[in-house]
Amino acid sequence: MQCPSGCPCSMEERKVERMFHRNSEPVVISDLVMYVCPECGQESMPLSSARIVENILNGKAKPSGKFVAELYEVSSVILN
């Protein structure tokens, strides 16, 4: 697959981790297959990955664990 940004190289298939939101709650999906341009970083999601994301966000899959992280809001950060 060629880069949609017009780069001369082919996109590479990579497994990535991405965060989505379901009902305003974060959902992290790991090992998601994406195509990535090694030159410019442009990403493209294949249809098979889009269907996986859709099934997860529609509650058709069970989570394998729980993700917990600290939240920082830019407006509350004090710079020294």
C-alpha positions in Angstrom: 0.0 0.0 0.0 1.4 3.4 -1.0 1.4 6.3 1.5 -1.7 8.5 1.0 0.5 11.6 1.6 2.4 10.8 -1.6 5.7 9.5 0.0 7.6 7.3 -2.4 7.8 4.3 0.0 5.3 1.6 0.9 3.5 1.6 4.2 4.6 -0.9 6.8 2.2 -3.1 8.8 2.7 -2.5 12.5 0.9 -3.6 15.7 0.2 -0.5 17.8 -1.7 0.5 20.9 -4.5 3.0 20.6 -7.0 4.7 22.9 -10.6 5.1 22.0 -13.6 6.3 24.0 -16.9 4.5 24.7 -19.5 6.4 26.6 -16.8 9.0 27.6 -14.7 6.2 29.1 -11.2 5.4 27.7 -10.7 2.0 26.0 -7.2 0.9 25.2 -6.7 -1.6 22.4 -3.3 -3.2 22.0 -1.9 -5.2 19.1 -4.1 -3.4 16.7 -2.8 -3.7 13.1 -2.2 -0.4 11.3 -0.4 0.6 8.2 2.3 3.2 8.9 4.4 5.2 6.5 8.1 5.0 7.6 8.8 8.3 6.1 6.1 10.7 7.3 4.3 8.6 10.0 0.9 8.7 8.2 -1.3 5.9 9.5 -4.1 4.0 7.8 -6.4 1.4 9.5 -7.3 -1.7 7.5 -10.9 -2.8 7.4 -10.2 -5.8 9.5 -8.9 -3.6 12.3 -11.8 -1.1 11.9 -14.2 -4.0 12.4 -12.3 -5.1 15.6 -12.5 -1.6 17.0 -16.2 -1.4 16.1 -17.0 -4.7 17.9 -15.1 -3.6 21.0 -16.7 -0.2 21.2 -20.2 -1.8 20.7 -19.5 -4.1 23.6 -19.3 -7.3 21.6 -15.9 -8.3 23.1 -14.8 -8.8 26.7 -11.8 -6.8 28.0 -8.7 -8.7 28.9 -7.8 -6.3 31.8 -8.3 -2.9 33.3 -6.3 0.2 32.3 -5.7 2.9 35.0 -3.6 6.0 34.6 -3.2 9.4 36.2 -4.9 12.3 34.4 -3.3 15.7 34.0 -5.2 18.7 32.7 -3.1 21.4 31.0 -5.0 24.2 32.8 -4.0 22.8 36.2 -0.3 22.3 35.6 2.0 24.9 37.2 5.2 25.6 35.4 8.3 26.4 37.4 
